Amino acid sequence: MATQPNFDSLKAALRGELIQRNDSGYDNARKVYNAMIDKRPLAIVKCKDAADVIAAVNFGRENKLLIAVRGGGHNGGGLGVCNDGLVIDLSGIKYVHVNPEAKTARVGGGCTWGDVDHATHAFGLATPSGIISTTGVGGLTLGGGLGHLTRKYGLAIDNVLSVDMVLADGSFVTADEKNNKDLYWAIRGGGGNFGIVTSFVFQLHPVHTLYAGPMLWDINDSEVIMKWYREFIVKAPDDINGFFAFLTVPPGDPFPKELHNKKMCGIVWCYTGPPDKAEKALEPIRSFRKPALDFVGPIPHPALQGMFDAVYPPGYQWYWRADFVKELSDEAIKKHIEYGKAMPTMHSTMHLYPINGAPSRVASTDTPWAHRDVTWAEVIVGVDPDPKNKDVVTKWTKDYYDALHPYSTGGAYINFLMDEGIDRVKATYGKNYDRLVKIKNKYDPNNLFCVNQNIKPVATEADLQPA
Ligand SMILES: Cc1cc2nc3c(=O)[nH]c(=O)nc-3n(C[C@H](O)[C@H](O)[C@H](O)COP(=O)(O)OP(=O)(O)OC[C@H]3O[C@@H](n4cnc5c(N)ncnc54)[C@H](O)[C@@H]3O)c2cc1C
């Protein structure tokens, strides 16, 4: 058990709340989205503003506390909480200021994507993010960020214009094209390693009503659908995003009764082009194989972003594995189908997110995201509400991953990793890893921010590979 520092001075410095182990809100405050994670920090600081963040960072450092930073709390590996340390919870730093003329938005470090989409939609604008609206802006963006708008407008990091952040020494800086350029490079994919972002400025794009939604087919059609999809998506215009999934149809509205609880394969489309060209754009797939369920149609952007929220509320058991994939061979497809048909629970799934449009036109050293030449970010997630099924979903995920990993390019989307060790982190950053270490050495030499996919500072520059 860690020694308990006296938190009085921190408490007095805050606008927000400090919650300790004996406080009534403690168990609620330490919870993260993934119920497989059950950690007990000494205290949680619910920050209200950047001043609270500075006070918490200084207190944590001076008292040699392990620090975890929490944005939306969605991280699969539970990186928004820690045992016996201090959690700096940003969820109270919530505001979105849209500048419709410049097409930008300043977003508080504790916002969720639902907050951002709500605010920008009023102006017919949006920025690329993920596919579940309760995910935090902070963690998703700092790791990369991919979703329905990715092929058209790039990763979330490709749309970050500027950040304000608190560094390990408690100082407050801006990082952008002009200020602290090394830091600006590092935070666009390097995660929470370099400090705590209190606000982001994003580039927005004209997005209002999309032509989007899922098409589903019988799981026995998976082979023909996957083979069609692998050809289609590499040639598709940027206006068409479509991620492939194995899934089980939820037993309820709006799904037809005959499909309830059926394992299926599907593609979730998002067409960003002119509305009058939408049907024609997706006609090739409808005429190739008529879907058993076709929910693709005009939909406001925030509605698309919240489409899967009800299926995945907080508090379920989640086990994650991921890889980057360049090509889907016939052999890999066979294995995918074997494990797709064996999905152990209704919520377990596998997604292949295409990143071969706009993201591929950013150079692999322009941001820490080194794998700009892959076609998909693959993620396998075993999920279930019942803790009793924890082992079952974990085993299926691990077995599936082991079977498919040989067909991957090495590395994975950093936000889809659990605690998988330094080699996976290095494989993900590839040739950019050493540059990240150098920047970590400069801004956080004592690794104060270590509860993340950690880029460890090194003792001397000589330990680094030549650039
Ligand atoms: C249901 C679900 C759906 C998802 N869908 C997608 C998707 O479509 N696309 C996608 O790209 N990802 C997706 N993800 C993965 C997601 O990007 C990661 O889980 C991400 O870490 C979540 O960010 P968060 O702020 O909610 O997490 P947290 O658990 O709060 O934080 C995660 C990490 O980020 C750091 N961090 C968070 N905010 C800040 C900040 N402001 N400053 C510094 N460090 C910070 C934390 O210290 C921690 O290390 C999904 C996750 C879930 C659970």
The ligand as a Gaussian input file, in Angstrom:
#p B3LYP/6-31G(d) Opt

LIG

0 1
 C      -16.145000       1.571000     -27.516000
 C      -14.893000       2.126000     -28.083000
 C      -14.871000       2.548000     -29.394000
 C      -13.708000       3.081000     -29.947000
 N      -13.733000       3.492000     -31.241000
 C      -12.658000       4.089000     -31.769000
 C      -12.709000       4.619000     -33.073000
 O      -13.695000       4.538000     -33.766000
 N      -11.602000       5.235000     -33.546000
 C      -10.471000       5.368000     -32.802000
 O       -9.527000       5.970000     -33.290000
 N      -10.398000       4.852000     -31.565000
 C      -11.456000       4.223000     -31.029000
 N      -11.400000       3.699000     -29.777000
 C      -10.119000       3.680000     -29.072000
 C       -9.869000       5.003000     -28.407000
 O       -9.241000       5.873000     -29.315000
 C       -8.940000       4.815000     -27.192000
 O       -9.585000       3.959000     -26.289000
 C       -8.576000       6.130000     -26.534000
 O       -7.519000       5.888000     -25.645000
 C       -9.746000       6.728000     -25.812000
 O       -9.468000       8.018000     -25.351000
 P      -10.073000       8.498000     -23.956000
 O       -9.669000       9.905000     -23.752000
 O      -11.518000       8.166000     -23.890000
 O       -9.321000       7.498000     -22.983000
 P       -8.633000       7.596000     -21.544000
 O       -8.731000       6.201000     -21.024000
 O       -9.200000       8.680000     -20.730000
 O       -7.140000       7.965000     -21.891000
 C       -6.363000       7.161000     -22.733000
 C       -4.922000       7.624000     -22.751000
 O       -4.843000       8.943000     -23.286000
 C       -4.271000       9.851000     -22.356000
 N       -5.033000      11.112000     -22.412000
 C       -6.367000      11.252000     -22.546000
 N       -6.690000      12.546000     -22.626000
 C       -5.520000      13.230000     -22.540000
 C       -5.179000      14.605000     -22.580000
 N       -6.115000      15.546000     -22.748000
 N       -3.875000      14.957000     -22.462000
 C       -2.905000      14.011000     -22.330000
 N       -3.176000      12.686000     -22.286000
 C       -4.470000      12.319000     -22.395000
 C       -4.402000       9.157000     -21.022000
 O       -3.393000       9.515000     -20.141000
 C       -4.253000       7.699000     -21.389000
 O       -2.908000       7.330000     -21.482000
 C      -12.538000       3.183000     -29.171000
 C      -12.560000       2.754000     -27.846000
 C      -13.718000       2.224000     -27.303000
 C      -13.726000       1.729000     -25.898000

